[in-house]
Amino acid sequence: MPRSKNSSTGILEVVNASKNFGAVRALDGVDFALREREILALLGDNGAGKSTLVKVLSGIHTLDEGEVLIDSKRCRFHSSVDARAHGIETVYQDLALFDNLSPIANFYAGRELKKPSWLGCLGLLSEKRMKQNWAELADQLKVNIPEPSEPLALMSGGQRQAVAVARAVAFASRFVILDEPTAALGVRESGQVLELISRLPSAGVSVILISHNLEHVMQVADRAVVLRQGKKIGEVEATPENRTQMVSMIVG
C-alpha cells in the first residue's frame, strides 16, 4: 500500500508525558509527534504504556507531568468531550457498538440528525439525511456494507470494524486513534480493514495505530514509535528493512 505524503512538522505532539498510578510509573517522559496525514504506529508489549497514552489523548486520564500540543498550542483534556472538541476520536478494541442497531443508527448514536434543527433534541429524526450522509462517507472510504439498515449483529467482524472506523472519521476533524483494529479478524477481513486505514490520510485524517501485528504495521504505517515499561525506546520508519530493529526495541 502506498505511503502517505506528510509534512515533517508535528501537528499533535506529546512532550515529556509522565503518569503514575500509585507506585507504578505507567508513562515516564514520553515524547513523540504525529505529522499531518500520517499513519503512526504505537508499538510495545503488554504493560509498555500504550493504553495509558491513548487514554491521555482520549481525555480519560490527565498527565502528572508533561503536555499535549496541537498546532504548537498546549491542550489539557479533562474528558473525552474535550478530546473530541480538539478533533480526536478513538476506536477502542471493543468498538463500543450496539449489536441491535443498524450501521446507520450506530454511526449516528448520540449525534442523531433532527428536523427541524432549531428544535434540538425535541425534533424528529432526519432519517433521509442520515442515510444520505452515511452513503456518501461509505463511498468515500469504500466501506462495503450491502444492507446498512440490517442489525449490526448479522454482520462480519470486518464490517463492524469498518463501521466503527467510519464513525470516527466522520466526527474526527483531524485525528483518529485505532486500538488493535485487526485483532480477532481473519486474513481477508484484516486486509479489508487495513485498506480502509490506508485511505484515511487522503481523507485529511492523521492516524495513531496501536497494533501487535508488525506485518500489518509495515503495510500501512509511515513510522513506528516503540514504548517499553513506560518509556519511549525509539522510532523508525515502518518498513520491512527495519523489522528486526522494531522487534529488538519491543523485546529489549
Accessible surface in RSA format (square Angstrom, percent):
REM  Atomic radii and reference values for relative SASA: ProtOr
REM  Chains: A
REM  Algorithm: Lee & Richards
REM  Probe-radius: 1.40
REM  Slices: 20
REM RES _ NUM      All-atoms   Total-Side   Main-Chain    Non-polar    All polar
REM                ABS   REL    ABS   REL    ABS   REL    ABS   REL    ABS   REL
RES MET A   1    83.65  43.3  22.44  14.9  61.21 145.7  31.33  26.6  52.32  69.3
RES PRO A   2   124.24  90.6 100.39  91.5  23.86  86.7 112.14  92.6  12.10  75.2
RES ARG A   3    93.04  39.1  73.14  37.3  19.90  47.4  53.55  73.2  39.49  23.9
RES SER A   4    29.74  25.1   8.01  10.7  21.73  50.1  17.76  37.8  11.98  16.8
RES LYS A   5   193.50  94.4 174.26 106.9  19.24  45.8 122.29 110.1  71.21  75.9
RES ASN A   6    48.07  33.2  12.45  12.0  35.62  85.8   7.95  19.1  40.13  38.8
RES SER A   7    52.84  44.6  38.23  51.0  14.61  33.7  45.59  97.1   7.24  10.1
RES SER A   8   100.21  84.7  74.63  99.6  25.58  58.9  43.34  92.3  56.87  79.7
RES THR A   9    93.26  66.3  88.20  89.4   5.07  12.1  62.66  84.2  30.61  46.3
RES GLY A  10    12.49  15.4   0.00   N/A  12.49  15.4   0.28   0.8  12.21  27.4
RES ILE A  11    18.50  10.5  18.11  13.5   0.39   0.9  18.44  13.3   0.05   0.1
RES LEU A  12     1.19   0.7   1.19   0.8   0.00   0.0   1.19   0.8   0.00   0.0
RES GLU A  13    46.89  26.9  46.89  35.5   0.00   0.0   2.87   5.6  44.02  35.9
RES VAL A  14     1.56   1.0   0.06   0.1   1.50   3.6   0.06   0.0   1.50   4.1
RES VAL A  15    53.88  35.5  53.88  48.8   0.00   0.0  53.88  46.8   0.00   0.0
RES ASN A  16    71.84  49.5  71.84  69.4   0.00   0.0  17.10  41.2  54.73  52.9
RES ALA A  17     0.00   0.0   0.00   0.0   0.00   0.0   0.00   0.0   0.00   0.0
RES SER A  18     1.44   1.2   1.44   1.9   0.00   0.0   0.00   0.0   1.44   2.0
RES LYS A  19    25.95  12.7  25.95  15.9   0.00   0.0   1.31   1.2  24.63  26.2
RES ASN A  20    58.36  40.2  47.33  45.7  11.03  26.5  12.48  30.0  45.88  44.3
RES PHE A  21    86.24  43.1  73.71  45.7  12.53  32.6  79.63  48.3   6.61  18.9
RES GLY A  22    77.23  95.2   0.00   N/A  77.23  95.2  46.17 126.7  31.06  69.6
RES ALA A  23   113.76 104.6  66.48 102.6  47.28 107.5  78.33 110.3  35.44  93.9
RES VAL A  24    97.69  64.3  93.64  84.8   4.05   9.8  97.69  84.9   0.00   0.0
RES ARG A  25    91.86  38.6  76.52  39.0  15.33  36.5  42.43  58.0  49.43  30.0
RES ALA A  26    15.20  14.0   7.83  12.1   7.37  16.8  14.36  20.2   0.84   2.2
RES LEU A  27     0.00   0.0   0.00   0.0   0.00   0.0   0.00   0.0   0.00   0.0
RES ASP A  28    44.67  31.3  37.64  37.5   7.03  16.6   1.41   3.3  43.25  43.1
RES GLY A  29    26.89  33.2   0.00   N/A  26.89  33.2  10.48  28.8  16.40  36.7
RES VAL A  30     0.00   0.0   0.00   0.0   0.00   0.0   0.00   0.0   0.00   0.0
RES ASP A  31    64.31  45.0  63.81  63.5   0.50   1.2  28.55  67.2  35.76  35.7
RES PHE A  32     8.94   4.5   0.16   0.1   8.79  22.9   7.23   4.4   1.71   4.9
RES ALA A  33    30.81  28.3  28.36  43.8   2.45   5.6  28.36  39.9   2.45   6.5
RES LEU A  34     0.19   0.1   0.19   0.1   0.00   0.0   0.19   0.1   0.00   0.0
RES ARG A  35    66.85  28.1  66.85  34.1   0.00   0.0   0.45   0.6  66.40  40.2
RES GLU A  36    81.40  46.7  81.32  61.5   0.09   0.2  13.80  26.7  67.60  55.2
RES ARG A  37    98.90  41.5  98.64  50.3   0.26   0.6  22.84  31.2  76.06  46.1
RES GLU A  38     0.18   0.1   0.18   0.1   0.00   0.0   0.00   0.0   0.18   0.1
RES ILE A  39     3.72   2.1   3.72   2.8   0.00   0.0   3.72   2.7   0.00   0.0
RES LEU A  40     0.20   0.1   0.20   0.1   0.00   0.0   0.20   0.1   0.00   0.0
RES ALA A  41     0.00   0.0   0.00   0.0   0.00   0.0   0.00   0.0   0.00   0.0
RES LEU A  42     0.80   0.4   0.80   0.6   0.00   0.0   0.80   0.6   0.00   0.0
RES LEU A  43     1.05   0.6   1.05   0.8   0.00   0.0   1.05   0.7   0.00   0.0
RES GLY A  44     3.09   3.8   0.00   N/A   3.09   3.8   0.29   0.8   2.80   6.3
RES ASP A  45    76.65  53.7  75.22  74.9   1.43   3.4  17.79  41.9  58.87  58.7
RES ASN A  46   128.08  88.3 102.55  99.1  25.53  61.5  34.21  82.3  93.87  90.7
RES GLY A  47    73.10  90.1   0.00   N/A  73.10  90.1  42.02 115.3  31.08  69.6
RES ALA A  48     2.83   2.6   0.84   1.3   1.99   4.5   2.39   3.4   0.44   1.2
RES GLY A  49     9.56  11.8   0.00   N/A   9.56  11.8   6.96  19.1   2.60   5.8
RES LYS A  50    15.42   7.5  14.09   8.6   1.33   3.2   6.07   5.5   9.35  10.0
RES SER A  51    71.67  60.6  64.42  86.0   7.25  16.7  34.03  72.5  37.64  52.7
RES THR A  52    17.96  12.8  16.81  17.0   1.15   2.7   0.79   1.1  17.17  26.0
RES LEU A  53     0.05   0.0   0.05   0.0   0.00   0.0   0.05   0.0   0.00   0.0
RES VAL A  54     5.51   3.6   5.51   5.0   0.00   0.0   5.51   4.8   0.00   0.0
RES LYS A  55    76.12  37.1  76.12  46.7   0.00   0.0  23.29  21.0  52.82  56.3
RES VAL A  56     5.09   3.4   4.34   3.9   0.75   1.8   4.34   3.8   0.75   2.0
RES LEU A  57     0.85   0.5   0.85   0.6   0.00   0.0   0.85   0.6   0.00   0.0
RES SER A  58     6.09   5.1   4.30   5.7   1.79   4.1   5.38  11.5   0.71   1.0
RES GLY A  59     2.77   3.4   0.00   N/A   2.77   3.4   0.00   0.0   2.77   6.2
RES ILE A  60    91.98  52.3  62.23  46.4  29.75  71.7  67.35  48.5  24.63  66.8
RES HIS A  61    43.28  23.7  40.24  28.0   3.04   7.8  27.00  27.8  16.28  18.9
RES THR A  62    49.06  34.9  43.92  44.5   5.14  12.2  21.19  28.5  27.87  42.1
RES LEU A  63     9.83   5.5   3.69   2.6   6.15  15.5   3.69   2.6   6.15  16.5
RES ASP A  64    72.58  50.8  40.34  40.1  32.24  76.2  19.29  45.4  53.29  53.1
RES GLU A  65    86.41  49.6  78.89  59.7   7.52  17.9  35.06  67.8  51.36  41.9
RES GLY A  66    21.97  27.1   0.00   N/A  21.97  27.1   8.38  23.0  13.60  30.5
RES GLU A  67    51.50  29.6  49.71  37.6   1.79   4.3   9.76  18.9  41.73  34.1
RES VAL A  68     4.92   3.2   4.43   4.0   0.49   1.2   4.43   3.8   0.49   1.3
RES LEU A  69    28.01  15.6  27.76  19.9   0.25   0.6  27.76  19.5   0.25   0.7
RES ILE A  70    13.86   7.9  11.33   8.4   2.54   6.1  11.33   8.2   2.54   6.9
RES ASP A  71    69.03  48.4  52.14  51.9  16.89  39.9  29.03  68.3  40.00  39.9
RES SER A  72    89.13  75.3  66.64  88.9  22.49  51.8  34.28  73.0  54.85  76.8
RES LYS A  73   151.76  74.0 147.79  90.7   3.97   9.4  94.60  85.1  57.15  60.9
RES ARG A  74   153.25  64.3 122.17  62.3  31.08  74.0  41.93  57.3 111.31  67.5
RES CYS A  75    13.40  10.1   5.52   6.2   7.88  18.5   3.77   9.6   9.63  10.4
RES ARG A  76   102.34  43.0  84.90  43.3  17.44  41.5  39.79  54.4  62.55  37.9
RES PHE A  77     8.82   4.4   3.04   1.9   5.79  15.1   3.04   1.8   5.79  16.6
RES HIS A  78   130.20  71.2 103.60  72.0  26.60  68.0  72.94  75.2  57.26  66.6
RES SER A  79    43.60  36.8  39.62  52.9   3.99   9.2  37.22  79.3   6.38   8.9
RES SER A  80    46.62  39.4  43.23  57.7   3.39   7.8  20.22  43.1  26.40  37.0
RES VAL A  81   104.39  68.7 103.30  93.5   1.10   2.6 103.75  90.1   0.64   1.7
RES ASP A  82    42.84  30.0  41.76  41.6   1.08   2.6   5.63  13.2  37.22  37.1
RES ALA A  83     1.57   1.4   1.57   2.4   0.00   0.0   1.57   2.2   0.00   0.0
RES ARG A  84   117.51  49.3 104.83  53.4  12.69  30.2  20.65  28.2  96.86  58.7
RES ALA A  85    85.51  78.6  40.61  62.7  44.90 102.1  53.48  75.3  32.02  84.8
RES HIS A  86    72.33  39.5  61.10  42.5  11.23  28.7  48.60  50.1  23.73  27.6
RES GLY A  87     1.46   1.8   0.00   N/A   1.46   1.8   1.11   3.0   0.35   0.8
RES ILE A  88     2.61   1.5   0.37   0.3   2.24   5.4   0.37   0.3   2.24   6.1
RES GLU A  89     9.33   5.4   8.61   6.5   0.72   1.7   1.05   2.0   8.28   6.8
RES THR A  90    28.19  20.0   5.41   5.5  22.78  54.3   4.20   5.6  23.99  36.3
RES VAL A  91     9.04   5.9   5.79   5.2   3.24   7.8   8.81   7.7   0.22   0.6
RES TYR A  92    66.55  31.1  64.02  36.4   2.54   6.6  62.42  46.9   4.13   5.1
RES GLN A  93   100.14  56.0  85.18  62.3  14.97  35.6  26.84  57.1  73.30  55.6
RES ASP A  94   115.31  80.8  86.80  86.4  28.51  67.4  49.32 116.1  65.99  65.8
RES LEU A  95    18.96  10.6  16.35  11.7   2.61   6.6  16.58  11.6   2.38   6.4
RES ALA A  96    67.70  62.2  45.44  70.1  22.27  50.7  62.56  88.1   5.15  13.6
RES LEU A  97    25.87  14.4   0.31   0.2  25.56  64.3   0.52   0.4  25.35  68.2
RES PHE A  98   106.67  53.4 103.05  63.8   3.62   9.4 106.67  64.7   0.00   0.0
RES ASP A  99    67.69  47.4  62.89  62.6   4.80  11.3  20.16  47.5  47.53  47.4
RES ASN A 100   119.39  82.3  93.59  90.4  25.80  62.1  44.26 106.5  75.13  72.6
RES LEU A 101    64.06  35.7  62.39  44.6   1.67   4.2  64.06  45.0   0.00   0.0
RES SER A 102    20.41  17.2  16.04  21.4   4.37  10.1   7.43  15.8  12.98  18.2
RES PRO A 103     0.00   0.0   0.00   0.0   0.00   0.0   0.00   0.0   0.00   0.0
RES ILE A 104    15.35   8.7  15.33  11.4   0.02   0.1  15.33  11.0   0.02   0.1
RES ALA A 105    38.05  35.0  26.52  40.9  11.52  26.2  35.39  49.8   2.66   7.0
RES ASN A 106     0.00   0.0   0.00   0.0   0.00   0.0   0.00   0.0   0.00   0.0
RES PHE A 107     5.06   2.5   4.70   2.9   0.36   0.9   4.70   2.8   0.36   1.0
RES TYR A 108     8.88   4.1   8.88   5.1   0.00   0.0   5.09   3.8   3.78   4.7
RES ALA A 109    29.42  27.0  12.66  19.5  16.76  38.1  14.17  20.0  15.24  40.4
RES GLY A 110    73.04  90.1   0.00   N/A  73.04  90.1  37.62 103.2  35.43  79.3
RES ARG A 111    75.99  31.9  61.28  31.2  14.71  35.0  37.47  51.2  38.52  23.3
RES GLU A 112    73.26  42.1  55.58  42.1  17.68  42.1  15.76  30.5  57.51  47.0
RES LEU A 113    38.26  21.3  36.50  26.1   1.76   4.4  38.26  26.9   0.00   0.0
RES LYS A 114    49.88  24.3  42.47  26.1   7.41  17.6  20.05  18.0  29.83  31.8
RES LYS A 115   108.05  52.7 107.55  66.0   0.50   1.2  55.01  49.5  53.04  56.5
RES PRO A 116    57.79  42.1  51.79  47.2   6.00  21.8  57.79  47.7   0.00   0.0
RES SER A 117    92.32  78.0  71.46  95.4  20.86  48.1  39.95  85.1  52.38  73.4
RES TRP A 118   200.14  80.3 163.71  79.2  36.43  85.5 159.02  84.8  41.12  66.7
RES LEU A 119    65.61  36.5  55.54  39.7  10.07  25.3  57.57  40.4   8.04  21.6
RES GLY A 120    36.78  45.4   0.00   N/A  36.78  45.4  36.72 100.8   0.06   0.1
RES CYS A 121   110.25  83.4  84.89  94.7  25.36  59.6  39.89 101.1  70.36  75.9
RES LEU A 122   141.79  79.0 117.05  83.7  24.73  62.2 120.76  84.8  21.03  56.6
RES GLY A 123    10.27  12.7   0.00   N/A  10.27  12.7   0.54   1.5   9.73  21.8
RES LEU A 124   128.87  71.8 127.00  90.9   1.87   4.7 128.85  90.5   0.01   0.0
RES LEU A 125    79.60  44.3  65.57  46.9  14.03  35.3  65.57  46.1  14.03  37.7
RES SER A 126     4.87   4.1   4.71   6.3   0.16   0.4   0.16   0.3   4.71   6.6
RES GLU A 127    98.31  56.4  96.14  72.7   2.17   5.2  28.15  54.4  70.16  57.3
RES LYS A 128   171.39  83.6 162.10  99.5   9.29  22.1 108.99  98.1  62.40  66.5
RES ARG A 129   116.12  48.8 115.84  59.1   0.27   0.6  49.26  67.3  66.86  40.5
RES MET A 130    13.38   6.9  13.38   8.9   0.00   0.0  12.75  10.8   0.63   0.8
RES LYS A 131   104.27  50.9 101.36  62.2   2.91   6.9  51.41  46.3  52.86  56.3
RES GLN A 132    98.31  55.0  91.04  66.5   7.27  17.3  30.45  64.8  67.86  51.5
RES ASN A 133    54.01  37.2  49.79  48.1   4.21  10.1  12.32  29.7  41.68  40.3
RES TRP A 134     8.49   3.4   8.49   4.1   0.00   0.0   4.09   2.2   4.40   7.1
RES ALA A 135    56.75  52.2  48.21  74.4   8.54  19.4  52.38  73.8   4.37  11.6
RES GLU A 136   102.09  58.6  91.78  69.4  10.31  24.6  46.08  89.1  56.00  45.7
RES LEU A 137    22.05  12.3  19.90  14.2   2.15   5.4  21.61  15.2   0.44   1.2
RES ALA A 138    11.52  10.6  10.70  16.5   0.83   1.9  10.95  15.4   0.57   1.5
RES ASP A 139   113.40  79.4  99.31  98.8  14.10  33.3  25.58  60.2  87.82  87.6
RES GLN A 140    98.41  55.0  77.99  57.0  20.42  48.6  39.39  83.8  59.03  44.8
RES LEU A 141     1.58   0.9   1.58   1.1   0.00   0.0   1.58   1.1   0.00   0.0
RES LYS A 142   141.98  69.3 118.46  72.7  23.52  56.0  87.68  78.9  54.30  57.8
RES VAL A 143    15.19  10.0   0.77   0.7  14.42  34.7   4.27   3.7  10.92  29.6
RES ASN A 144   115.64  79.7 102.01  98.6  13.63  32.8  35.75  86.0  79.89  77.2
RES ILE A 145    16.01   9.1   1.48   1.1  14.53  35.0   1.51   1.1  14.50  39.3
RES PRO A 146    92.72  67.6  63.01  57.4  29.71 108.0  74.10  61.2  18.62 115.7
RES GLU A 147    95.55  54.9  94.54  71.5   1.00   2.4  21.79  42.1  73.76  60.2
RES PRO A 148    36.28  26.4  36.28  33.1   0.00   0.0  36.28  30.0   0.00   0.0
RES SER A 149    76.58  64.7  54.61  72.9  21.98  50.6  41.51  88.4  35.07  49.1
RES GLU A 150    73.01  41.9  71.23  53.9   1.79   4.3  20.61  39.9  52.40  42.8
RES PRO A 151    55.27  40.3  54.43  49.6   0.84   3.0  55.01  45.4   0.26   1.6
RES LEU A 152     0.00   0.0   0.00   0.0   0.00   0.0   0.00   0.0   0.00   0.0
RES ALA A 153    63.89  58.7  35.39  54.6  28.50  64.8  37.98  53.5  25.91  68.6
RES LEU A 154   129.54  72.1  93.55  66.9  35.99  90.5  99.07  69.6  30.48  82.0
RES MET A 155    25.01  13.0   9.13   6.0  15.89  37.8  12.14  10.3  12.88  17.1
RES SER A 156    45.40  38.4  31.56  42.1  13.84  31.9  37.65  80.2   7.75  10.9
RES GLY A 157    27.70  34.2   0.00   N/A  27.70  34.2  17.18  47.1  10.52  23.6
RES GLY A 158     3.25   4.0   0.00   N/A   3.25   4.0   1.48   4.1   1.77   4.0
RES GLN A 159    43.01  24.1  41.48  30.3   1.54   3.7  13.19  28.1  29.82  22.6
RES ARG A 160    55.59  23.3  55.59  28.3   0.00   0.0  10.25  14.0  45.34  27.5
RES GLN A 161     9.62   5.4   9.62   7.0   0.00   0.0   0.34   0.7   9.28   7.0
RES ALA A 162    13.02  12.0  13.02  20.1   0.00   0.0  13.02  18.3   0.00   0.0
RES VAL A 163     0.00   0.0   0.00   0.0   0.00   0.0   0.00   0.0   0.00   0.0
RES ALA A 164     0.55   0.5   0.04   0.1   0.51   1.2   0.04   0.1   0.51   1.3
RES VAL A 165     0.00   0.0   0.00   0.0   0.00   0.0   0.00   0.0   0.00   0.0
RES ALA A 166     0.10   0.1   0.10   0.2   0.00   0.0   0.10   0.1   0.00   0.0
RES ARG A 167    41.40  17.4  41.40  21.1   0.00   0.0   6.43   8.8  34.98  21.2
RES ALA A 168     4.03   3.7   2.48   3.8   1.55   3.5   4.03   5.7   0.00   0.0
RES VAL A 169    12.42   8.2   5.94   5.4   6.47  15.6   5.94   5.2   6.47  17.6
RES ALA A 170    43.72  40.2   9.31  14.4  34.40  78.3  15.25  21.5  28.47  75.4
RES PHE A 171    61.37  30.7  38.08  23.6  23.29  60.6  43.32  26.3  18.04  51.6
RES ALA A 172     7.00   6.4   0.00   0.0   7.00  15.9   0.52   0.7   6.48  17.2
RES SER A 173    85.53  72.3  53.94  72.0  31.58  72.8  55.38 117.9  30.15  42.2
RES ARG A 174    69.49  29.2  68.57  35.0   0.92   2.2  31.54  43.1  37.95  23.0
RES PHE A 175     1.47   0.7   1.47   0.9   0.00   0.0   1.47   0.9   0.00   0.0
RES VAL A 176     0.39   0.3   0.00   0.0   0.39   0.9   0.00   0.0   0.39   1.0
RES ILE A 177     1.33   0.8   1.33   1.0   0.00   0.0   1.33   1.0   0.00   0.0
RES LEU A 178     0.09   0.1   0.03   0.0   0.06   0.1   0.09   0.1   0.00   0.0
RES ASP A 179    30.22  21.2  28.44  28.3   1.78   4.2   1.55   3.7  28.67  28.6
RES GLU A 180    21.06  12.1  19.32  14.6   1.74   4.1  10.51  20.3  10.55   8.6
RES PRO A 181     3.15   2.3   2.02   1.8   1.13   4.1   3.12   2.6   0.03   0.2
RES THR A 182    13.09   9.3   6.95   7.0   6.14  14.6   0.79   1.1  12.30  18.6
RES ALA A 183    37.48  34.5  16.14  24.9  21.34  48.6  27.04  38.1  10.44  27.7
RES ALA A 184   114.84 105.6  57.18  88.2  57.66 131.2  77.44 109.1  37.40  99.1
RES LEU A 185    33.04  18.4  10.89   7.8  22.15  55.7  12.41   8.7  20.63  55.5
RES GLY A 186    44.19  54.5   0.00   N/A  44.19  54.5  37.66 103.4   6.53  14.6
RES VAL A 187   141.72  93.3 128.97 116.8  12.75  30.7 132.59 115.2   9.12  24.7
RES ARG A 188   194.87  81.8 182.19  92.9  12.68  30.2  74.52 101.8 120.35  72.9
RES GLU A 189    41.93  24.1  41.77  31.6   0.16   0.4  19.78  38.3  22.16  18.1
RES SER A 190     5.46   4.6   5.46   7.3   0.00   0.0   2.81   6.0   2.65   3.7
RES GLY A 191    27.44  33.8   0.00   N/A  27.44  33.8  26.99  74.1   0.45   1.0
RES GLN A 192    91.71  51.3  82.61  60.4   9.10  21.7  41.15  87.6  50.55  38.3
RES VAL A 193     1.75   1.1   0.71   0.6   1.04   2.5   1.75   1.5   0.00   0.0
RES LEU A 194     2.82   1.6   2.82   2.0   0.00   0.0   2.82   2.0   0.00   0.0
RES GLU A 195    78.15  44.9  78.15  59.1   0.00   0.0  25.34  49.0  52.81  43.1
RES LEU A 196     4.15   2.3   4.15   3.0   0.00   0.0   4.15   2.9   0.00   0.0
RES ILE A 197     0.00   0.0   0.00   0.0   0.00   0.0   0.00   0.0   0.00   0.0
RES SER A 198    26.47  22.4   9.28  12.4  17.19  39.6   4.10   8.7  22.37  31.3
RES ARG A 199    56.51  23.7  53.74  27.4   2.78   6.6  33.32  45.5  23.19  14.1
RES LEU A 200     0.00   0.0   0.00   0.0   0.00   0.0   0.00   0.0   0.00   0.0
RES PRO A 201     5.41   3.9   5.07   4.6   0.33   1.2   5.34   4.4   0.06   0.4
RES SER A 202    92.69  78.3  60.10  80.2  32.60  75.1  52.35 111.5  40.34  56.5
RES ALA A 203    32.00  29.4   2.89   4.5  29.12  66.2   8.58  12.1  23.42  62.0
RES GLY A 204    30.27  37.3   0.00   N/A  30.27  37.3  12.18  33.4  18.10  40.5
RES VAL A 205     4.53   3.0   4.53   4.1   0.00   0.0   4.53   3.9   0.00   0.0
RES SER A 206     1.68   1.4   1.57   2.1   0.11   0.3   0.00   0.0   1.68   2.4
RES VAL A 207     0.00   0.0   0.00   0.0   0.00   0.0   0.00   0.0   0.00   0.0
RES ILE A 208     1.71   1.0   1.68   1.3   0.03   0.1   1.68   1.2   0.03   0.1
RES LEU A 209     2.00   1.1   2.00   1.4   0.00   0.0   2.00   1.4   0.00   0.0
RES ILE A 210     5.57   3.2   5.57   4.1   0.00   0.0   5.57   4.0   0.00   0.0
RES SER A 211     3.68   3.1   2.44   3.3   1.24   2.9   1.59   3.4   2.09   2.9
RES HIS A 212   101.70  55.6  73.48  51.1  28.23  72.2  70.28  72.4  31.42  36.6
RES ASN A 213    59.05  40.7  51.98  50.2   7.08  17.0  18.43  44.4  40.62  39.3
RES LEU A 214    18.61  10.4  14.65  10.5   3.96  10.0  14.65  10.3   3.96  10.7
RES GLU A 215    86.99  49.9  85.61  64.8   1.38   3.3  45.25  87.5  41.74  34.1
RES HIS A 216    27.48  15.0  27.48  19.1   0.00   0.0   9.89  10.2  17.59  20.5
RES VAL A 217     0.00   0.0   0.00   0.0   0.00   0.0   0.00   0.0   0.00   0.0
RES MET A 218    17.48   9.1  11.38   7.5   6.10  14.5  11.64   9.9   5.84   7.7
RES GLN A 219    74.41  41.6  66.14  48.3   8.27  19.7  31.96  68.0  42.44  32.2
RES VAL A 220     6.97   4.6   0.00   0.0   6.97  16.8   2.17   1.9   4.81  13.0
RES ALA A 221     0.00   0.0   0.00   0.0   0.00   0.0   0.00   0.0   0.00   0.0
RES ASP A 222    18.49  13.0  11.26  11.2   7.23  17.1   9.67  22.8   8.82   8.8
RES ARG A 223    18.84   7.9  18.84   9.6   0.00   0.0  13.93  19.0   4.91   3.0
RES ALA A 224     0.00   0.0   0.00   0.0   0.00   0.0   0.00   0.0   0.00   0.0
RES VAL A 225     0.00   0.0   0.00   0.0   0.00   0.0   0.00   0.0   0.00   0.0
RES VAL A 226     0.00   0.0   0.00   0.0   0.00   0.0   0.00   0.0   0.00   0.0
RES LEU A 227     0.05   0.0   0.00   0.0   0.05   0.1   0.00   0.0   0.05   0.1
RES ARG A 228    75.24  31.6  72.82  37.1   2.42   5.8  19.57  26.8  55.67  33.7
RES GLN A 229   146.11  81.7 129.82  94.9  16.29  38.8  40.66  86.5 105.45  80.0
RES GLY A 230     0.71   0.9   0.00   N/A   0.71   0.9   0.18   0.5   0.53   1.2
RES LYS A 231   106.92  52.2 106.92  65.6   0.00   0.0  49.96  45.0  56.96  60.7
RES LYS A 232    65.31  31.9  40.71  25.0  24.60  58.6  20.73  18.7  44.58  47.5
RES ILE A 233    65.41  37.2  36.47  27.2  28.93  69.7  39.14  28.2  26.27  71.3
RES GLY A 234    17.25  21.3   0.00   N/A  17.25  21.3  17.25  47.3   0.00   0.0
RES GLU A 235    67.10  38.5  44.69  33.8  22.41  53.4  22.60  43.7  44.50  36.3
RES VAL A 236    19.63  12.9  10.60   9.6   9.03  21.8  19.63  17.1   0.00   0.0
RES GLU A 237   109.32  62.8 105.64  79.9   3.69   8.8  29.64  57.3  79.68  65.1
RES ALA A 238     0.00   0.0   0.00   0.0   0.00   0.0   0.00   0.0   0.00   0.0
RES THR A 239    28.72  20.4  28.72  29.1   0.00   0.0  25.64  34.4   3.08   4.7
RES PRO A 240    90.08  65.7  76.86  70.1  13.23  48.1  77.39  63.9  12.70  78.9
RES GLU A 241   146.68  84.2 110.71  83.8  35.97  85.6  70.79 136.9  75.89  62.0
RES ASN A 242    36.95  25.5  36.25  35.0   0.71   1.7   0.71   1.7  36.25  35.0
RES ARG A 243    95.72  40.2  95.72  48.8   0.00   0.0  29.14  39.8  66.58  40.4
RES THR A 244   113.05  80.4 108.46 110.0   4.58  10.9  75.44 101.3  37.60  56.8
RES GLN A 245    88.19  49.3  81.96  59.9   6.23  14.8  30.01  63.9  58.18  44.1
RES MET A 246     0.00   0.0   0.00   0.0   0.00   0.0   0.00   0.0   0.00   0.0
RES VAL A 247    52.01  34.2  51.60  46.7   0.41   1.0  52.01  45.2   0.00   0.0
RES SER A 248    63.23  53.4  56.43  75.3   6.80  15.7  24.23  51.6  39.00  54.6
RES MET A 249    23.77  12.3  20.89  13.8   2.87   6.8  16.61  14.1   7.16   9.5
RES ILE A 250    28.26  16.1  26.57  19.8   1.68   4.1  26.57  19.1   1.68   4.6
RES VAL A 251   105.77  69.6  73.46  66.5  32.31  77.9  78.16  67.9  27.62  74.9
RES GLY A 252    71.14  87.7   0.00   N/A  71.14  87.7  24.46  67.1  46.67 104.5
END  Absolute sums over single chains surface
CHAIN  1 A    12218.5       9667.6       2550.8       6507.0       5711.5
END  Absolute sums over all chains
TOTAL         12218.5       9667.6       2550.8       6507.0       5711.5
